[in-house]
Amino acid sequence: MKTSTALVTGASSGIGSVFARELVKDGYTVTCVARNEDKLKDLVGEIGSEHRYLRADLADEAQRQIVCEDIRESQYSLLVNNAGYGIYDRFTTIAIDKSNHLIEVNLKALVQLSHVFLKNSKPGDALINVSSVLSLLPYPGGAVYSATKAFVTNFTEALWYEHKDKE
């Protein structure tokens, strides 16, 4: 029987850390990915030494590549793309480099990690892309965030249809 293994991005806090803890309870061996190494060390210390972490800023292409290589080598049975964040203000008052950084994390990293995972996945493997109810609503003051989450929702549904009959 194959060991259930999972990689969870954005695992150092919030929904990501909950995913990691719950997956451990369900018998998964978990690799936690996030920027904050101290929080990752604390989480892995809590969930057990058989689990591991990768410190990576998913907005950085070189660091994303390290995570992609880990996905290729480890052949996880589950990928949880949870890393993401929002910026809330009027669109024109947010510096464009900040909006582009949000897009790097919320979209580019998610697409890249999904691609590597699905290209090497086997029947029974699963991909979870974390979105938001804001994917369904225009959100003045959070235009870029809600647009990225709308992308995630539609992208994920399309991938489900593409892979639902994978044998």
Backbone bond lengths (Angstrom), bond angles and torsions (degrees), N, CA, C in turn:
res aa  C-N    CA-C-N  psi(-1)  N-CA   C-N-CA  omega(-1)  CA-C   N-CA-C  phi
1 M - - - 1.455 - - 1.524 109.22 -
2 K 1.339 116.23 135.06 1.458 122.40 -179.61 1.526 109.88 -72.99
3 T 1.334 115.45 136.94 1.458 120.24 174.15 1.520 108.66 -70.48
4 S 1.321 117.26 135.97 1.456 121.85 176.29 1.511 108.83 -78.57
5 T 1.330 115.41 121.84 1.457 120.97 -178.87 1.518 108.94 -126.47
6 A 1.319 115.81 145.15 1.464 120.06 -178.69 1.511 110.12 -139.31
7 L 1.331 114.68 147.16 1.453 122.18 169.68 1.517 106.29 -116.56
8 V 1.338 116.10 128.84 1.459 122.27 -178.96 1.517 108.89 -121.19
9 T 1.345 116.81 120.05 1.463 119.97 175.92 1.528 109.47 -89.16
10 G 1.324 115.04 155.76 1.464 119.32 -177.69 1.512 111.14 64.45
11 A 1.343 115.90 34.21 1.465 121.05 -171.51 1.517 114.90 -83.01
12 S 1.322 118.66 -6.68 1.466 119.08 -172.87 1.518 114.15 -77.07
13 S 1.341 117.71 -13.97 1.465 119.31 179.48 1.525 109.96 -161.78
14 G 1.314 115.72 173.69 1.455 122.12 173.80 1.518 114.62 57.15
15 I 1.322 115.40 -140.37 1.461 122.16 -176.68 1.526 111.05 -58.96
16 G 1.327 117.11 -37.92 1.464 120.36 -179.18 1.510 113.16 -61.15
17 S 1.325 117.09 -43.60 1.471 118.96 179.31 1.527 110.84 -69.05
18 V 1.329 117.06 -32.51 1.471 120.32 175.80 1.527 109.63 -65.82
19 F 1.330 117.00 -44.87 1.469 120.04 175.84 1.524 110.35 -54.65
20 A 1.331 116.99 -49.63 1.466 120.63 -177.98 1.525 111.08 -58.42
21 R 1.316 117.25 -47.89 1.473 120.69 -178.65 1.535 111.66 -63.16
22 E 1.317 116.10 -43.57 1.474 119.80 -178.53 1.525 111.72 -68.83
23 L 1.322 116.95 -37.57 1.468 119.31 177.83 1.522 111.09 -64.82
24 V 1.330 117.23 -37.87 1.466 120.58 175.91 1.528 109.75 -60.60
25 K 1.337 116.66 -43.70 1.469 120.29 177.98 1.528 111.56 -60.74
26 D 1.343 115.85 -30.49 1.462 120.60 179.71 1.527 112.74 -87.08
27 G 1.327 117.31 6.90 1.456 121.03 174.20 1.520 116.05 93.88
28 Y 1.309 117.94 8.28 1.457 120.44 178.49 1.521 111.25 -80.16
29 T 1.319 115.80 147.98 1.447 122.38 164.46 1.523 105.10 -92.76
30 V 1.335 116.70 124.74 1.457 121.20 -167.70 1.530 111.71 -115.42
31 T 1.329 114.31 137.21 1.460 122.19 167.90 1.522 106.92 -108.07
32 C 1.318 116.19 123.55 1.467 122.63 -177.02 1.524 109.12 -102.11
33 V 1.330 116.48 133.01 1.462 122.02 -179.28 1.521 109.08 -122.58
34 A 1.326 116.17 133.04 1.468 122.15 175.10 1.521 108.15 -171.46
35 R 1.327 115.99 176.24 1.468 121.77 179.82 1.520 112.88 -82.93
36 N 1.325 117.28 -32.33 1.462 121.11 -170.90 1.530 110.67 -90.17
37 E 1.328 115.33 101.36 1.463 120.28 -176.01 1.525 112.66 -64.37
38 D 1.327 117.89 -37.69 1.457 119.81 179.47 1.523 111.44 -61.09
39 K 1.337 116.80 -45.16 1.464 120.29 178.44 1.529 111.06 -65.68
40 L 1.327 116.88 -37.22 1.465 120.01 177.87 1.530 110.83 -64.82
41 K 1.322 116.99 -43.47 1.472 120.66 177.68 1.524 110.52 -60.19
42 D 1.329 116.38 -43.50 1.462 120.08 178.58 1.523 111.16 -61.88
43 L 1.331 116.52 -43.80 1.466 120.43 -179.37 1.522 111.11 -63.60
44 V 1.316 117.38 -47.43 1.465 120.31 -179.90 1.525 110.04 -65.85
45 G 1.327 117.61 -35.30 1.462 120.24 174.46 1.517 111.76 -61.24
46 E 1.309 116.28 -35.99 1.467 121.79 179.22 1.530 112.35 -73.96
47 I 1.344 117.17 -44.20 1.470 119.41 -173.72 1.520 113.26 -86.06
48 G 1.343 117.52 -16.89 1.459 119.40 173.70 1.515 113.71 125.05
49 S 1.322 114.87 149.19 1.462 121.50 -173.51 1.526 113.87 -70.90
50 E 1.322 118.70 -12.05 1.469 120.22 176.76 1.535 111.32 -77.07
51 H 1.319 116.02 -8.88 1.465 121.88 177.35 1.524 107.93 -98.73
52 R 1.327 116.03 165.14 1.457 118.66 -176.47 1.518 110.83 -142.81
53 Y 1.314 114.89 172.90 1.457 119.15 177.61 1.521 109.94 -137.41
54 L 1.328 113.96 156.70 1.460 123.22 170.88 1.516 106.94 -125.88
55 R 1.316 117.30 121.12 1.461 120.10 174.67 1.516 107.15 -82.85
56 A 1.326 116.30 119.90 1.465 120.27 -179.78 1.519 110.02 -154.28
57 D 1.321 114.37 138.63 1.457 121.51 171.14 1.526 105.95 -95.50
58 L 1.312 117.29 108.43 1.459 121.45 -174.20 1.522 113.46 -71.18
59 A 1.323 117.96 -5.79 1.469 120.78 173.03 1.523 110.79 -80.19
60 D 1.319 117.49 -13.29 1.460 123.27 -177.91 1.529 109.70 -99.49
61 E 1.327 116.52 121.15 1.472 121.17 -175.79 1.526 112.47 -57.55
62 A 1.317 118.46 -43.91 1.465 120.81 -179.13 1.528 111.33 -62.52
63 Q 1.326 116.75 -40.20 1.463 119.90 179.38 1.529 110.99 -72.41
64 R 1.336 116.96 -34.65 1.473 120.15 174.48 1.521 110.43 -61.28
65 Q 1.333 116.08 -39.10 1.462 120.14 -179.99 1.530 111.48 -62.44
66 I 1.311 117.17 -36.11 1.471 120.85 177.11 1.524 109.77 -62.57
67 V 1.328 116.55 -43.36 1.470 120.49 178.60 1.532 109.47 -66.24
68 C 1.317 117.24 -41.79 1.477 120.51 178.40 1.526 110.62 -59.68
69 E 1.317 116.89 -43.31 1.469 120.33 179.30 1.524 110.65 -64.12
70 D 1.320 116.67 -38.79 1.461 120.17 176.87 1.536 110.77 -62.51
71 I 1.328 116.83 -40.57 1.470 120.58 178.14 1.526 110.02 -62.76
72 R 1.329 116.71 -44.24 1.473 120.21 178.83 1.530 111.07 -60.33
73 E 1.320 116.11 -47.11 1.465 121.03 -174.69 1.521 112.64 -73.31
74 S 1.326 117.14 -37.36 1.466 120.63 -172.90 1.513 113.58 -85.70
75 Q 1.329 117.89 -20.55 1.475 121.23 179.28 1.529 111.38 50.07
76 Y 1.314 116.14 58.65 1.462 121.71 179.62 1.525 110.79 -61.51
77 S 1.317 115.84 150.26 1.468 120.29 174.42 1.526 111.41 -89.72
78 L 1.336 117.16 -11.43 1.463 121.74 179.21 1.521 109.32 -148.11
79 L 1.337 115.32 133.23 1.460 121.84 170.94 1.515 107.79 -118.83
80 V 1.324 116.09 125.67 1.461 121.83 174.57 1.523 107.41 -110.92
81 N 1.343 115.64 104.31 1.465 121.86 176.04 1.525 107.23 -85.49
82 N 1.319 115.55 94.13 1.450 120.99 -176.81 1.529 112.69 -111.81
83 A 1.331 118.08 -21.43 1.462 120.64 -176.20 1.522 110.05 -56.81
84 G 1.299 115.82 135.14 1.455 121.25 178.35 1.514 109.93 168.58
85 Y 1.322 114.39 164.99 1.463 119.07 178.59 1.521 108.67 -159.68
86 G 1.331 115.76 172.54 1.451 121.14 179.29 1.508 111.79 -126.33
87 I 1.322 114.97 154.98 1.464 122.68 171.52 1.521 105.17 -122.36
88 Y 1.316 116.08 131.11 1.457 119.52 -174.16 1.525 110.59 -123.62
89 D 1.305 115.07 109.37 1.463 123.45 176.58 1.530 105.85 -175.65
90 R 1.286 116.85 175.59 1.466 119.40 175.01 1.530 108.29 -62.94
91 F 1.309 116.74 137.46 1.454 122.23 -174.89 1.528 112.19 -51.15
92 T 1.319 117.29 -46.33 1.467 120.14 -175.24 1.521 113.97 -74.42
93 T 1.330 117.92 -11.97 1.465 119.23 177.29 1.526 111.79 -92.25
94 I 1.320 117.25 -10.17 1.471 121.16 178.07 1.527 107.68 -88.31
95 A 1.314 116.25 128.89 1.467 120.32 177.34 1.524 109.02 -59.24
96 I 1.334 116.55 136.99 1.459 120.48 -176.11 1.529 111.86 -61.21
97 D 1.321 118.60 -31.36 1.461 119.27 177.99 1.532 111.28 -65.53
98 K 1.323 117.11 -30.44 1.473 119.62 176.25 1.526 110.94 -71.21
99 S 1.321 116.55 -40.75 1.475 119.42 176.53 1.519 110.43 -64.75
100 N 1.321 117.15 -40.10 1.468 120.41 178.56 1.522 111.58 -65.45
101 H 1.326 117.75 -36.19 1.469 121.13 176.93 1.530 109.75 -63.67
102 L 1.321 116.49 -44.21 1.464 121.12 177.95 1.533 109.87 -59.26
103 I 1.316 117.68 -43.07 1.466 122.00 178.99 1.528 110.47 -63.97
104 E 1.333 117.61 -39.20 1.472 121.84 177.38 1.525 110.46 -57.08
105 V 1.334 116.23 -47.25 1.470 120.67 -176.87 1.527 111.07 -75.55
106 N 1.330 116.34 -51.82 1.466 120.30 -172.27 1.523 113.28 -72.05
107 L 1.337 117.77 -27.73 1.464 120.21 -176.08 1.518 114.02 -117.60
108 K 1.314 116.76 -60.01 1.462 119.14 -172.54 1.527 111.82 -60.38
109 A 1.310 117.21 -45.64 1.466 119.86 178.88 1.522 110.65 -63.04
110 L 1.313 117.42 -44.50 1.467 121.89 -179.24 1.528 111.01 -60.79
111 V 1.328 117.42 -44.83 1.465 121.00 -179.86 1.523 110.27 -65.32
112 Q 1.320 116.49 -45.40 1.460 120.53 -177.92 1.530 112.09 -63.88
113 L 1.320 117.28 -46.38 1.465 120.28 179.83 1.526 111.00 -67.13
114 S 1.334 117.17 -38.67 1.470 120.65 177.12 1.522 110.57 -60.93
115 H 1.312 116.55 -42.79 1.466 121.33 -178.62 1.524 111.01 -61.38
116 V 1.322 116.33 -50.22 1.468 120.52 -179.63 1.527 110.08 -61.19
117 F 1.319 116.72 -44.33 1.464 120.29 -178.40 1.525 111.31 -63.74
118 L 1.333 117.39 -51.77 1.460 120.35 -175.89 1.525 112.50 -67.43
119 K 1.305 117.19 -32.41 1.466 120.73 179.16 1.525 110.58 -62.29
120 N 1.316 117.03 -30.67 1.465 122.03 -177.08 1.525 113.49 -109.39
121 S 1.339 117.13 5.68 1.470 119.65 -175.01 1.525 111.36 -75.27
122 K 1.309 113.23 160.23 1.462 122.05 179.11 1.526 108.51 -119.91
123 P 1.332 118.08 161.41 1.470 119.31 176.11 1.531 110.67 -52.12
124 G 1.312 116.16 134.34 1.461 121.74 -178.78 1.515 114.04 95.64
125 D 1.333 117.60 -17.29 1.458 119.98 175.91 1.526 108.77 -71.43
126 A 1.330 116.60 157.55 1.470 119.72 -175.62 1.525 111.31 -138.18
127 L 1.326 113.95 147.80 1.457 123.17 176.56 1.518 107.95 -121.04
128 I 1.331 116.14 128.44 1.463 121.74 174.00 1.519 107.26 -119.65
129 N 1.329 116.02 120.86 1.462 121.89 174.09 1.516 107.32 -109.87
130 V 1.310 116.50 118.65 1.453 121.28 -176.04 1.528 109.47 -80.86
131 S 1.332 115.57 125.11 1.454 122.02 179.31 1.524 108.49 -116.49
132 S 1.312 116.52 -147.44 1.459 121.28 -176.69 1.521 108.86 -159.29
133 V 1.322 116.14 154.80 1.458 120.18 172.65 1.527 110.05 -59.18
134 L 1.332 116.94 -24.49 1.459 120.36 178.35 1.524 112.30 -68.68
135 S 1.322 117.44 -8.34 1.462 119.94 174.23 1.526 110.93 -68.84
136 L 1.319 116.00 -17.97 1.463 121.59 -176.69 1.519 113.20 -103.00
137 L 1.334 116.52 -1.94 1.461 120.83 -174.11 1.517 111.42 -132.58
138 P 1.329 117.84 138.99 1.456 117.84 168.38 1.533 107.27 -69.65
139 Y 1.304 116.94 137.77 1.458 119.75 -175.25 1.523 109.83 -129.44
140 P 1.330 117.50 90.03 1.461 120.02 176.88 1.531 109.56 -56.02
141 G 1.303 115.69 130.09 1.463 120.38 -175.16 1.508 112.22 94.54
142 G 1.319 116.89 -8.46 1.462 122.22 177.26 1.517 110.06 -143.82
143 A 1.328 116.02 37.22 1.467 120.98 -172.76 1.525 113.09 -57.76
144 V 1.317 117.48 -48.22 1.465 119.75 -176.92 1.528 109.92 -69.06
145 Y 1.326 117.06 -42.24 1.461 119.93 178.55 1.524 111.28 -59.33
146 S 1.330 118.16 -51.33 1.467 119.90 -177.26 1.529 110.52 -65.79
147 A 1.335 117.68 -33.55 1.467 119.94 176.61 1.522 111.20 -65.97
148 T 1.336 117.53 -40.36 1.469 118.78 178.29 1.518 110.76 -65.23
149 K 1.318 116.84 -38.18 1.465 118.92 -179.71 1.527 111.56 -72.19
150 A 1.342 118.14 -30.76 1.470 120.50 173.37 1.520 109.79 -63.71
151 F 1.325 116.76 -41.23 1.456 121.15 175.25 1.527 109.99 -58.96
152 V 1.331 116.94 -49.42 1.467 120.98 -177.69 1.529 110.62 -57.95
153 T 1.315 117.59 -44.65 1.462 120.92 -179.76 1.521 110.96 -61.70
154 N 1.325 117.54 -49.93 1.462 121.06 -178.20 1.526 112.08 -68.19
155 F 1.302 117.64 -41.27 1.460 123.01 177.33 1.529 110.27 -59.13
156 T 1.314 116.36 -46.51 1.457 121.34 -177.50 1.524 111.49 -66.62
157 E 1.326 117.10 -41.72 1.462 119.23 177.17 1.521 111.13 -63.40
158 A 1.324 117.87 -39.93 1.466 120.80 177.87 1.529 110.69 -64.01
159 L 1.324 116.79 -42.21 1.464 119.97 178.01 1.523 111.33 -63.01
160 W 1.323 116.71 -38.08 1.466 119.35 178.50 1.531 110.04 -58.82
161 Y 1.322 116.90 -46.89 1.459 119.75 179.27 1.518 112.02 -63.04
162 E 1.333 117.09 -38.16 1.467 120.60 179.41 1.524 112.16 -66.04
163 H 1.326 117.21 -31.31 1.481 120.24 -170.55 1.519 113.97 -114.08
164 K 1.311 119.40 1.16 1.470 120.90 -173.53 1.518 113.40 -63.24
165 D 1.317 117.87 -27.18 1.458 120.48 -178.76 1.519 113.13 -102.98
166 K 1.314 116.96 16.43 1.465 120.71 -177.87 1.519 110.52 -61.08
167 E 1.292 114.10 127.88 1.474 119.25 178.34 1.496 110.92 -116.86
